[in-house]
Every structure is written in C-alpha cells, then in structure tokens.
C-alpha cells in the first residue's frame, strides 16, 4: 500500500473541466493539474504533403513526440484547400500544479481540448506513467520517483500506441510493465464520455442563446466564426 492509500498500479482519477473558451480544458487529479488550449490558424502546406495540416504542441516535447507517433489527429482533416490552405493546430500545455507524474494529465488535457474545439481525433487514449523502484507504481508522486520512468499510451482496445523509457529496466520488469499497461485501457473511454457530455451541453446552450431572434443569431455566429478562423 502506498502513502496515499493506493495499490502500486492504481491510477489517480482524472477530472476534466471546461471554462467558457472553446478548446480550453483543465485536467486534474488529487495532486496535480494541467491546462491545455487548442487553437487553429491557417497556413500553406508543405509541397510534398499538399493535403496535410500541422500539429504543434507547446510546453512538452514528450507530448509532441507522442502525438507524432500515435497519429491521434489525422493531419488530412486539417486541410482546407489542397495545395493552398491548411490549418495548423496549436495546443499550448501548462502545468498548473505538480507532485510527481503529469504525462497522463497532459495527454488527457490536450486530447480533450482538441475535441472540445471540434477537431476530429482518433480517441482520448489511456495514458500512464510508471516509476520503478522495487516495483512499478502508476501515476507516481515525487517521493515515489525512481531511477526508471516509463510512459505509455493505449487506445480503448488495449493497443499500444506510444511507449517511452527513461533509465535502465531489465527485460522481465519491462514485460511486467507492458502487461500492466493493458489494464489501464478503460480510463480513456471514461474521459471521452466526459467530453461528449460537455459538447452536448454546449450545443444546448448555443440553441438557447440563438433563440433571441435572427439578428442575435447572426451576430453570435459571426463572432464565433471569427474566433475559430
């Protein structure tokens, strides 16, 4: 049993909150919190990829690498006009409070912010960070950090999308960790449901907001289009 009452492989529950700005999300657990803000801008595509947009993560090079390897955001979905105009999706991630592992919170906040902005995403994956001392601990606190740290991203079926290792780990311990990663796969689905509920609430709020008449409806629509573009 760990100091906070969890067993070694217990994940910390994640709470997602969405302020009024589209594409903004805060992911938090008992000990840490992270914000992510997703925004779109228009640019020209690379000549060799005329129908692909761009994805840029600010605030975490590890998160940028994980998004590149997992293909969570299809870059083709960011194309406006092939060969001429594509969108760049920029996600700014900030750690608001930290005690130990924050990789899972960063991934959850970034994915939720992207979905909240209305950009297609493969899924909100289950993201875990393990530290190894005598045994693996999941979502470790700073006092539990060992010499080896492993980060994983799996989809809802348990398929491993991303894996990163820092420090030396024996082959047996590595296999043990990979087996435990599969146990975390359900957590991403719970977060997806939270985002779906929030998006449905926004749709209802927008319908009520537009009920003030045609002039108000067109004013609000123009304001929102200006923000998105």
C-alpha positions in Angstrom: 0.0 0.0 0.0 1.3 3.5 -1.0 1.4 6.6 1.2 -1.9 7.9 -0.3 -3.7 4.6 0.1 -3.4 3.3 -3.4 -2.1 0.0 -4.6 1.0 0.2 -6.8 -0.8 0.0 -10.1 -3.8 2.2 -9.2 -4.3 5.2 -11.4 -5.4 8.5 -10.0 -8.9 9.5 -11.2 -8.8 12.4 -13.7 -11.3 15.3 -13.6 -11.8 17.4 -16.8 -13.2 20.9 -16.6 -14.0 23.3 -19.4 -14.1 27.0 -19.0 -16.2 29.0 -21.4 -13.5 29.3 -24.1 -13.8 26.6 -26.9 -10.8 24.4 -27.0 -9.7 25.0 -23.4 -9.5 22.2 -20.8 -8.1 21.6 -17.4 -7.2 18.1 -16.3 -6.6 17.5 -12.7 -6.2 14.8 -10.1 -5.7 14.9 -6.3 -2.1 16.1 -6.6 -1.5 17.8 -9.9 -3.3 19.9 -12.6 -2.6 20.8 -16.2 -4.3 23.1 -18.7 -4.4 22.8 -22.5 -5.6 25.4 -25.0 -6.2 24.3 -28.6 -6.3 26.9 -31.4 -6.4 26.9 -35.2 -4.6 29.2 -37.7 -4.3 29.0 -41.4 -1.1 28.5 -43.4 0.3 26.9 -46.6 1.1 23.2 -46.7 4.4 21.5 -47.4 4.9 20.9 -51.1 5.3 17.1 -50.6 2.2 16.9 -48.4 -0.3 19.3 -50.1 -3.4 18.0 -48.2 -1.9 17.7 -44.7 -2.1 20.3 -41.9 0.2 20.8 -39.0 0.1 19.9 -35.3 2.3 21.7 -32.8 2.4 21.1 -29.1 3.9 23.9 -26.9 5.0 23.1 -23.4 6.0 19.5 -23.6 8.5 17.9 -26.1 7.5 14.5 -24.9 3.8 15.2 -25.6 4.7 16.4 -29.1 6.6 13.2 -29.8 3.8 11.1 -28.6 1.2 12.8 -30.8 3.5 12.4 -33.8 3.9 8.7 -33.2 0.3 7.9 -32.4 -1.4 9.8 -35.2 -4.2 10.7 -32.9 -5.1 13.7 -35.0 -5.4 12.9 -38.8 -3.4 15.7 -40.4 -5.6 15.3 -43.5 -8.6 16.5 -41.5 -6.8 19.9 -41.2 -6.8 20.5 -45.0 -8.9 23.5 -46.2 -7.9 23.6 -49.9 -5.4 21.0 -51.2 -2.1 22.6 -52.1 -3.1 26.1 -51.0 -4.5 26.3 -47.5 -4.3 24.1 -44.4 -4.8 24.6 -40.7 -2.2 24.5 -38.0 -3.5 23.1 -34.8 -1.5 24.5 -31.9 -2.0 23.1 -28.4 -0.4 25.0 -25.5 0.0 22.9 -22.4 0.8 24.4 -19.0 1.4 22.6 -15.7 -0.5 24.4 -13.0 0.3 22.3 -10.1 2.6 19.2 -9.9 3.5 16.5 -7.5 5.2 13.7 -9.5 3.8 12.3 -12.7 1.9 14.7 -15.1 2.3 13.0 -18.5 -1.2 11.3 -18.3 -2.8 14.7 -17.4 -1.0 16.4 -20.2 -2.2 13.9 -22.8 -5.8 13.9 -21.4 -6.0 17.7 -21.3 -4.6 18.1 -24.8 -6.9 15.5 -26.4 -9.9 16.8 -24.6 -9.1 20.4 -25.7 -8.7 19.3 -29.3 -12.1 17.5 -29.3 -13.7 20.5 -27.5 -12.6 22.7 -30.3 -14.4 20.4 -32.8 -11.3 18.8 -34.4 -11.6 15.0 -35.2 -9.4 12.9 -33.0 -8.8 9.1 -33.1 -9.7 8.7 -29.4 -8.8 10.0 -26.0 -6.3 7.3 -25.0 -5.4 5.9 -21.7 -2.1 7.5 -20.8 0.0 6.2 -17.9 3.4 7.0 -16.3 5.2 4.4 -14.2 8.1 4.7 -11.9 10.3 1.7 -10.9 11.9 1.3 -7.5 11.4 -2.2 -6.1 8.2 -2.4 -8.1 6.2 -0.4 -10.5 4.0 2.4 -9.3 1.5 4.1 -11.6 0.9 7.9 -11.5 3.7 8.3 -9.1 4.2 11.1 -6.6 7.5 12.9 -6.5 8.6 11.0 -3.4 8.0 7.7 -5.3 10.1 8.6 -8.4 12.8 6.0 -9.0 15.7 5.8 -11.5 13.5 4.4 -14.2 10.3 6.1 -15.7 8.1 4.6 -18.4 5.3 6.3 -20.3 2.6 4.6 -22.3 -0.4 5.4 -24.4 -3.0 2.8 -25.3 -6.3 3.0 -27.1 -9.6 1.6 -25.9 -8.8 -1.9 -27.3 -5.5 -2.1 -25.4 -3.3 -1.5 -28.5 -0.1 0.2 -27.5 0.2 3.5 -29.4 3.3 5.0 -27.7 5.9 3.8 -25.3 8.9 5.7 -23.8 11.5 4.6 -21.4 13.9 6.6 -19.3 16.6 4.8 -17.3 17.6 1.1 -17.4 15.0 -1.6 -17.0 15.5 -5.3 -17.0 13.7 -7.4 -19.7 11.5 -9.1 -17.1 10.5 -5.8 -15.5 9.8 -4.3 -18.9 7.5 -7.2 -19.8 5.7 -6.9 -16.5 5.1 -3.2 -17.1 3.8 -3.8 -20.6 1.3 -6.3 -19.3 0.1 -3.8 -16.7 -0.3 -1.1 -19.3 -3.1 -3.1 -20.9 -5.1 -2.9 -17.6 -5.3 0.9 -18.0 -7.2 0.9 -21.3 -10.7 1.7 -19.9 -9.7 5.1 -18.4 -9.6 6.8 -21.8 -13.2 5.9 -22.6 -14.5 7.5 -19.4 -12.8 10.8 -20.4 -14.3 10.5 -23.9 -17.8 10.3 -22.3 -17.0 13.5 -20.2 -16.1 15.4 -23.4 -19.2 14.2 -25.2 -21.4 15.3 -22.4 -19.7 18.8 -22.4 -20.1 19.2 -26.1 -23.8 18.3 -25.9 -24.2 20.8 -23.2 -22.6 23.5 -25.4 -24.9 22.6 -28.3 -27.9 23.0 -26.0 -26.6 26.3 -24.6 -26.0 27.6 -28.2 -29.6 26.7 -29.2 -30.9 28.6 -26.2 -28.5 31.5 -26.9 -29.7 31.8 -30.5 -33.4 31.8 -29.5 -33.2 35.6 -29.1 -34.1 36.1 -32.7 -32.4 36.2 -36.1 -30.3 39.4 -35.5 -28.8 38.0 -32.3 -28.3 34.6 -34.0 -26.3 36.1 -36.9 -24.3 38.3 -34.6 -23.3 35.4 -32.4 -22.5 33.2 -35.4 -20.2 35.9 -36.9 -18.4 36.3 -33.6 -17.8 32.6 -33.2 -16.6 32.2 -36.8 -14.2 35.0 -36.3 -12.8 33.3 -33.2 -12.5 29.9 -34.9 -10.8 31.2 -38.1 
